[in-house]
Every structure is written in C-alpha cells, then in structure tokens.
Amino acid sequence: MSDIKSKAQGLDANVQPRDVLELVEKTNNIYESIAIISKRSRQISSDLKWEIQRKLEEFAVNTDTIEEVQENKEQIEISKFYERLPNTPIIATNEFLNGEIQWRFVDEKE
C-alpha cells in the first residue's frame, strides 16, 4: 500500500483530459478499459480507507461524552496527508496507461 502512496504523491491531483484512443489501445474497447480502471480505483480506495482507519485507531479514545474531544496534531497530519492524495480514479487511470494493471477476462462459457 505504501507503493500506492508513493506513486500517488508524484501525480497531479487535478483532472486532466485524456486521449480516448490511448485508453482504447490496450483493450480495443473503451467500456472494458473504463471497467478495468473503475475496479482498480475501488481496490485502491478500499486499501487506502483500511490503512487510514488502522492508523487513526491508534489515536482513538473511548469516551461517552462529546465534550472530551481532543485534537491530536499527528492525527490531523495523517488526515491531511490522505486528503492531499489524488482521487483514486486518477491513480488508477495513470496505472492503466503505464501498463501497471494486470487483468483477465472470465470465460463466459463456464
């Protein structure tokens, strides 16, 4: 997962226009390309969510009152780091265009 974070830090977080033909190149079908990117995006999102929850659990304090909320600077920094990462579809599209995603098609006869 840290590999995802290191790759994502170098990416531009802004949405950029993409050449549709470049997306179609690998699968010969734009819909298949988009399906592959969206599935990978969901995987990345799930991994990052699990990771941030695990890190933030270290700071969790079980209290019953709302008044006892404390600010922890480390917790805030962790949250800000994940907020600054590009959206997962941007990361997944970049991986797809760089050939870093492997996929296979399930045989429909089975």
C-alpha positions as CSV (number, residue, x, y, z in Angstrom):
1,M,0.0,0.0,0.0
2,S,2.9,2.4,0.6
3,D,3.7,1.8,-3.0
4,I,0.4,3.3,-3.9
5,K,1.0,6.3,-1.8
6,S,4.5,6.9,-3.2
7,K,3.2,6.7,-6.8
8,A,0.2,8.9,-6.0
9,Q,2.4,11.7,-4.4
10,G,4.0,12.4,-7.7
11,L,0.7,12.7,-9.6
12,D,-1.1,15.9,-10.4
13,A,-4.3,15.9,-8.3
14,N,-6.2,17.9,-10.9
15,V,-8.2,16.1,-13.5
16,Q,-6.6,16.2,-16.9
17,P,-8.1,15.4,-20.3
18,R,-7.2,12.0,-21.7
19,D,-7.0,10.8,-25.2
20,V,-9.7,8.2,-25.7
21,L,-7.7,6.3,-28.2
22,E,-4.9,5.9,-25.7
23,L,-7.4,4.3,-23.3
24,V,-8.8,2.0,-26.0
25,E,-5.3,0.9,-27.2
26,K,-4.9,-1.9,-24.6
27,T,-8.4,-3.5,-24.7
28,N,-9.8,-2.4,-28.1
29,N,-12.9,-1.3,-26.2
30,I,-13.5,1.9,-24.2
31,Y,-16.1,0.3,-21.9
32,E,-13.7,-2.5,-20.9
33,S,-10.9,0.0,-20.3
34,I,-13.2,2.1,-18.1
35,A,-14.4,-1.1,-16.2
36,I,-10.8,-2.1,-15.5
37,I,-9.9,1.4,-14.3
38,S,-13.1,1.6,-12.1
39,K,-12.4,-1.7,-10.5
40,R,-8.8,-0.8,-9.8
41,S,-10.0,2.5,-8.4
42,R,-12.3,0.7,-6.0
43,Q,-9.4,-1.5,-4.9
44,I,-7.2,1.5,-4.2
45,S,-10.0,3.3,-2.4
46,S,-10.6,0.3,-0.2
47,D,-6.9,-0.2,0.6
48,L,-6.4,3.4,1.5
49,K,-9.5,3.5,3.6
50,W,-8.4,0.4,5.5
51,E,-4.9,1.9,6.0
52,I,-6.1,5.3,7.3
53,Q,-8.6,3.7,9.6
54,R,-5.8,1.5,11.0
55,K,-3.6,4.5,11.6
56,L,-6.3,6.6,13.2
57,E,-7.4,3.8,15.5
58,E,-4.1,4.4,17.4
59,F,-5.5,7.7,18.5
60,A,-9.0,6.5,19.3
61,V,-10.2,7.2,22.8
62,N,-13.4,5.6,24.0
63,T,-15.4,8.2,25.8
64,D,-19.1,8.7,26.2
65,T,-19.2,12.5,26.3
66,I,-18.8,14.8,23.3
67,E,-17.2,17.4,25.5
68,E,-14.0,15.4,25.8
69,V,-12.9,15.7,22.2
70,Q,-9.2,16.3,22.0
71,E,-7.2,17.4,19.0
72,N,-4.1,15.4,18.2
73,K,-1.7,17.0,15.8
74,E,-0.4,13.7,14.5
75,Q,-3.9,12.6,13.7
76,I,-4.6,15.8,11.9
77,E,-1.4,15.4,9.8
78,I,-2.3,11.9,8.9
79,S,-5.7,13.0,7.8
80,K,-4.3,15.9,5.8
81,F,-1.8,13.6,4.0
82,Y,-4.6,11.3,2.8
83,E,-6.7,14.3,1.8
84,R,-3.9,15.7,-0.4
85,L,-3.6,12.4,-2.4
86,P,-5.2,12.5,-5.8
87,N,-8.6,10.8,-6.3
88,T,-8.4,7.1,-6.8
89,P,-9.7,7.2,-10.4
90,I,-6.7,9.5,-11.3
91,I,-4.3,7.0,-9.7
92,A,-6.0,4.0,-11.4
93,T,-6.0,5.7,-14.8
94,N,-2.3,6.5,-14.5
95,E,-1.6,2.9,-13.6
96,F,-3.7,1.7,-16.6
97,L,-1.9,3.9,-19.0
98,N,1.5,2.9,-17.7
99,G,0.7,-0.8,-18.0
100,E,0.9,-1.4,-14.3
101,I,-2.5,-3.1,-14.1
102,Q,-3.0,-6.8,-14.9
103,W,-6.4,-8.1,-15.9
104,R,-8.0,-11.1,-17.4
105,F,-11.4,-11.9,-18.8
106,V,-13.5,-14.6,-17.3
107,D,-14.7,-17.1,-19.9
108,E,-18.4,-16.7,-20.4
109,K,-18.9,-20.4,-21.2
110,E,-18.2,-21.6,-17.7
